[in-house]
């Protein structure tokens, strides 16, 4: 009978010990769980901040992409404009080369004509021509030399005041073919307004003693003119250097 209370005391003491142990273990577990919960909460907060930052960066990138698309569209438009401008400049360059070729032909023709007039002047001097005729020849040669210098510069200047633009009677209404158009459609003549060329005038084109075509002036410049070949009159292949005579 005396052992029973002792056993009960031992059981109570053991139960208290186990309760204390369990309390401390549960307390430690709770503290650890709270620490882990706080750590997870902090990490979640940092992730929220990172997510908000990423969303902001994504929005900024979207705006930047849209801006780059606009700039790309503008750049494409500028490139297309530049390509169109380059094509236009190529056409202008081709036209300029064509005009330059005409001016070069005109320059050569005027040089030949100056030489011919000088020969006429020398012949006139040798034949004791009147002073008035010699002076007229001199004026004509001076005017042709001025036109030659103008043609070499690529532009036509107005005739000087008082300068003679008449041609010698032996060369009146005569011209030389400088250029022949495609399929003999037109010719360029060294016969311009300075020598009395007018729209609508007709000239016969010769190769030696043979008449090969009749042309009609359709465009007149200071030192040269463009004449259309009348198809029904064509009797051969026109060539550079052919002579032309004004039909009165």
LUMDOLUM-407029 format. One record per residue (C-alpha): residue number from 0; residue in one letter; x, y, z. Coordinates in steps of 0.5 Angstrom, whole numbers, plus 2048, in hexadecimal, padded with zeros to 3 digits. Example, Ala and Ser with C-alpha at 12.3 -4.5 7.8 and 13.67 -1.06 7.14 Angstrom:
2
+-----+---+-----+-----+-----+
|   k | r |   u |   v |   w |
+-----+---+-----+-----+-----+
|   0 | A | 819 | 7F7 | 810 |
|   1 | S | 81B | 7FE | 80E |
+-----+---+-----+-----+-----+
END
This chain:
248
+-----+---+-----+-----+-----+
|   k | r |   u |   v |   w |
+-----+---+-----+-----+-----+
|   0 | X | 800 | 800 | 800 |
|   1 | X | 806 | 805 | 801 |
|   2 | X | 809 | 803 | 7FA |
|   3 | X | 802 | 806 | 7F7 |
|   4 | X | 803 | 80D | 7F8 |
|   5 | X | 80A | 80D | 7F7 |
|   6 | X | 809 | 80A | 7F0 |
|   7 | X | 803 | 80F | 7EF |
|   8 | X | 808 | 814 | 7F0 |
|   9 | X | 80D | 812 | 7EC |
|  10 | X | 808 | 811 | 7E6 |
|  11 | X | 806 | 818 | 7E8 |
|  12 | X | 80D | 81B | 7E7 |
|  13 | X | 80F | 817 | 7E1 |
|  14 | X | 808 | 81A | 7DE |
|  15 | X | 80B | 821 | 7E0 |
|  16 | X | 811 | 820 | 7DD |
|  17 | X | 80E | 81D | 7D6 |
|  18 | X | 80A | 823 | 7D6 |
|  19 | X | 810 | 828 | 7D7 |
|  20 | X | 814 | 825 | 7D2 |
|  21 | X | 80E | 825 | 7CD |
|  22 | X | 80C | 82C | 7CF |
|  23 | X | 813 | 82E | 7CD |
|  24 | X | 814 | 82B | 7C7 |
|  25 | X | 80D | 82D | 7C5 |
|  26 | X | 80F | 834 | 7C7 |
|  27 | X | 816 | 834 | 7C3 |
|  28 | X | 812 | 831 | 7BD |
|  29 | X | 80D | 837 | 7BD |
|  30 | X | 813 | 83C | 7BD |
|  31 | X | 816 | 838 | 7B7 |
|  32 | X | 810 | 838 | 7B4 |
|  33 | X | 80F | 840 | 7B5 |
|  34 | X | 816 | 841 | 7B3 |
|  35 | X | 815 | 83D | 7AC |
|  36 | X | 80E | 841 | 7AB |
|  37 | X | 811 | 848 | 7AC |
|  38 | X | 817 | 846 | 7A7 |
|  39 | X | 812 | 843 | 7A2 |
|  40 | X | 80E | 84A | 7A3 |
|  41 | X | 814 | 84E | 7A2 |
|  42 | X | 816 | 84A | 79C |
|  43 | X | 80F | 84B | 799 |
|  44 | X | 80F | 852 | 79A |
|  45 | X | 816 | 852 | 797 |
|  46 | X | 813 | 84E | 791 |
|  47 | X | 80D | 853 | 791 |
|  48 | X | 812 | 859 | 790 |
|  49 | X | 816 | 855 | 78B |
|  50 | X | 80F | 854 | 787 |
|  51 | X | 80D | 85B | 787 |
|  52 | X | 814 | 85D | 785 |
|  53 | X | 814 | 858 | 77F |
|  54 | X | 80D | 85A | 77D |
|  55 | X | 80F | 861 | 77D |
|  56 | X | 815 | 85F | 779 |
|  57 | X | 811 | 85B | 774 |
|  58 | X | 80C | 861 | 773 |
|  59 | X | 812 | 866 | 772 |
|  60 | X | 815 | 860 | 76D |
|  61 | X | 80E | 860 | 769 |
|  62 | X | 80E | 868 | 769 |
|  63 | X | 815 | 867 | 766 |
|  64 | X | 814 | 862 | 761 |
|  65 | X | 80E | 866 | 75F |
|  66 | X | 812 | 86C | 75E |
|  67 | X | 817 | 868 | 75A |
|  68 | X | 812 | 866 | 755 |
|  69 | X | 810 | 86D | 754 |
|  70 | X | 817 | 86F | 753 |
|  71 | X | 818 | 869 | 74E |
|  72 | X | 812 | 86B | 74A |
|  73 | X | 815 | 872 | 74A |
|  74 | X | 81C | 86F | 748 |
|  75 | X | 818 | 86B | 742 |
|  76 | X | 815 | 871 | 740 |
|  77 | X | 81B | 875 | 73F |
|  78 | X | 81F | 86F | 73C |
|  79 | X | 819 | 86F | 737 |
|  80 | X | 819 | 876 | 736 |
|  81 | X | 821 | 876 | 735 |
|  82 | X | 820 | 870 | 730 |
|  83 | X | 81B | 874 | 72C |
|  84 | X | 820 | 87A | 72C |
|  85 | X | 826 | 876 | 72A |
|  86 | X | 822 | 873 | 724 |
|  87 | X | 820 | 87B | 722 |
|  88 | X | 827 | 87D | 723 |
|  89 | X | 829 | 877 | 71E |
|  90 | X | 824 | 879 | 719 |
|  91 | X | 826 | 881 | 71A |
|  92 | X | 82D | 87E | 719 |
|  93 | X | 82B | 87A | 712 |
|  94 | X | 828 | 880 | 710 |
|  95 | X | 82E | 885 | 711 |
|  96 | X | 832 | 880 | 70E |
|  97 | X | 82E | 880 | 708 |
|  98 | X | 82E | 888 | 708 |
|  99 | X | 835 | 888 | 709 |
| 100 | X | 836 | 884 | 703 |
| 101 | X | 832 | 888 | 6FF |
| 102 | X | 836 | 88E | 701 |
| 103 | X | 83D | 88B | 700 |
| 104 | X | 83A | 889 | 6F9 |
| 105 | X | 838 | 891 | 6F8 |
| 106 | X | 83F | 893 | 6FB |
| 107 | X | 842 | 88F | 6F5 |
| 108 | X | 83E | 891 | 6F0 |
| 109 | X | 83F | 898 | 6F2 |
| 110 | X | 846 | 897 | 6F2 |
| 111 | X | 846 | 895 | 6EB |
| 112 | X | 841 | 89A | 6E9 |
| 113 | X | 846 | 89F | 6EC |
| 114 | X | 84C | 89C | 6E8 |
| 115 | X | 848 | 89D | 6E2 |
| 116 | X | 846 | 8A4 | 6E3 |
| 117 | X | 84D | 8A5 | 6E4 |
| 118 | X | 84F | 8A2 | 6DD |
| 119 | X | 84A | 8A6 | 6DA |
| 120 | X | 84C | 8AC | 6DD |
| 121 | X | 853 | 8AB | 6DB |
| 122 | X | 851 | 8AA | 6D4 |
| 123 | X | 84D | 8B0 | 6D4 |
| 124 | X | 853 | 8B4 | 6D6 |
| 125 | X | 857 | 8B1 | 6D0 |
| 126 | X | 851 | 8B3 | 6CB |
| 127 | X | 852 | 8BA | 6CE |
| 128 | X | 84B | 8BA | 6D1 |
| 129 | X | 848 | 8C1 | 6D3 |
| 130 | X | 849 | 8C3 | 6DA |
| 131 | X | 842 | 8C2 | 6DC |
| 132 | X | 842 | 8BB | 6DA |
| 133 | X | 848 | 8BA | 6DD |
| 134 | X | 846 | 8BD | 6E4 |
| 135 | X | 83F | 8B9 | 6E3 |
| 136 | X | 843 | 8B2 | 6E3 |
| 137 | X | 847 | 8B5 | 6E9 |
| 138 | X | 841 | 8B6 | 6ED |
| 139 | X | 83E | 8AF | 6EB |
| 140 | X | 844 | 8AB | 6ED |
| 141 | X | 845 | 8AF | 6F3 |
| 142 | X | 83D | 8AD | 6F5 |
| 143 | X | 83E | 8A6 | 6F3 |
| 144 | X | 845 | 8A6 | 6F7 |
| 145 | X | 840 | 8A9 | 6FD |
| 146 | X | 83B | 8A3 | 6FC |
| 147 | X | 840 | 89E | 6FC |
| 148 | X | 843 | 8A0 | 702 |
| 149 | X | 83C | 8A0 | 705 |
| 150 | X | 83A | 899 | 703 |
| 151 | X | 841 | 897 | 706 |
| 152 | X | 83E | 89A | 70C |
| 153 | X | 838 | 896 | 70C |
| 154 | X | 833 | 89C | 70B |
| 155 | X | 830 | 8A1 | 706 |
| 156 | X | 832 | 8A8 | 707 |
| 157 | X | 82E | 8AE | 703 |
| 158 | X | 831 | 8B1 | 6FD |
| 159 | X | 835 | 8B7 | 6FF |
| 160 | X | 832 | 8BD | 6FD |
| 161 | X | 834 | 8BF | 6F6 |
| 162 | X | 837 | 8B8 | 6F4 |
| 163 | X | 836 | 8B5 | 6ED |
| 164 | X | 832 | 8AF | 6ED |
| 165 | X | 832 | 8AE | 6E6 |
| 166 | X | 835 | 8A9 | 6E2 |
| 167 | X | 839 | 8A9 | 6DC |
| 168 | X | 835 | 8A9 | 6D5 |
| 169 | X | 839 | 8A3 | 6D4 |
| 170 | X | 836 | 89F | 6DA |
| 171 | X | 830 | 8A2 | 6DB |
| 172 | X | 82A | 89D | 6DD |
| 173 | X | 82F | 898 | 6DD |
| 174 | X | 830 | 893 | 6E3 |
| 175 | X | 834 | 88D | 6E5 |
| 176 | X | 831 | 887 | 6E9 |
| 177 | X | 834 | 886 | 6F0 |
| 178 | X | 830 | 880 | 6F3 |
| 179 | X | 82B | 87B | 6F0 |
| 180 | X | 825 | 879 | 6F4 |
| 181 | X | 823 | 872 | 6F5 |
| 182 | X | 820 | 86E | 6EE |
| 183 | X | 821 | 875 | 6EB |
| 184 | X | 81C | 878 | 6EE |
| 185 | X | 81F | 87F | 6EF |
| 186 | X | 826 | 883 | 6EE |
| 187 | X | 829 | 888 | 6F2 |
| 188 | X | 82C | 88E | 6ED |
| 189 | X | 831 | 893 | 6EF |
| 190 | X | 82C | 898 | 6EC |
| 191 | X | 829 | 89C | 6F2 |
| 192 | X | 825 | 8A3 | 6F3 |
| 193 | X | 82C | 8A6 | 6F3 |
| 194 | X | 82C | 8A5 | 6EC |
| 195 | X | 825 | 8A6 | 6EA |
| 196 | X | 822 | 89F | 6EB |
| 197 | X | 81A | 89F | 6ED |
| 198 | X | 815 | 89A | 6EE |
| 199 | X | 812 | 896 | 6E9 |
| 200 | X | 818 | 897 | 6E4 |
| 201 | X | 819 | 892 | 6DF |
| 202 | X | 820 | 890 | 6DD |
| 203 | X | 823 | 88A | 6D8 |
| 204 | X | 828 | 886 | 6DB |
| 205 | X | 82D | 883 | 6D6 |
| 206 | X | 833 | 87E | 6D6 |
| 207 | X | 837 | 881 | 6D0 |
| 208 | X | 833 | 882 | 6CA |
| 209 | X | 82D | 87E | 6CC |
| 210 | X | 827 | 880 | 6D0 |
| 211 | X | 826 | 87B | 6D6 |
| 212 | X | 820 | 87F | 6DA |
| 213 | X | 81C | 885 | 6DB |
| 214 | X | 81C | 887 | 6E2 |
| 215 | X | 817 | 88D | 6E6 |
| 216 | X | 81A | 891 | 6EC |
| 217 | X | 816 | 88F | 6F2 |
| 218 | X | 81A | 892 | 6F8 |
| 219 | X | 81F | 898 | 6F7 |
| 220 | X | 824 | 89A | 6FC |
| 221 | X | 82A | 8A0 | 6FB |
| 222 | X | 82F | 89C | 6F8 |
| 223 | X | 82B | 895 | 6F5 |
| 224 | X | 825 | 893 | 6F4 |
| 225 | X | 821 | 88C | 6F4 |
| 226 | X | 81D | 88A | 6ED |
| 227 | X | 819 | 884 | 6EC |
| 228 | X | 81A | 880 | 6E6 |
| 229 | X | 814 | 87F | 6E1 |
| 230 | X | 813 | 878 | 6E1 |
| 231 | X | 811 | 878 | 6D9 |
| 232 | X | 817 | 87C | 6D7 |
| 233 | X | 81C | 877 | 6DA |
| 234 | X | 820 | 874 | 6D5 |
| 235 | X | 826 | 871 | 6D9 |
| 236 | X | 82A | 871 | 6E0 |
| 237 | X | 82B | 877 | 6E3 |
| 238 | X | 832 | 878 | 6E5 |
| 239 | X | 836 | 87D | 6EA |
| 240 | X | 839 | 883 | 6E5 |
| 241 | X | 834 | 883 | 6E0 |
| 242 | X | 833 | 889 | 6DD |
| 243 | X | 82C | 88D | 6DD |
| 244 | X | 829 | 893 | 6D9 |
| 245 | X | 823 | 897 | 6DB |
| 246 | X | 81D | 896 | 6D6 |
| 247 | X | 81B | 89D | 6D4 |
+-----+---+-----+-----+-----+
END
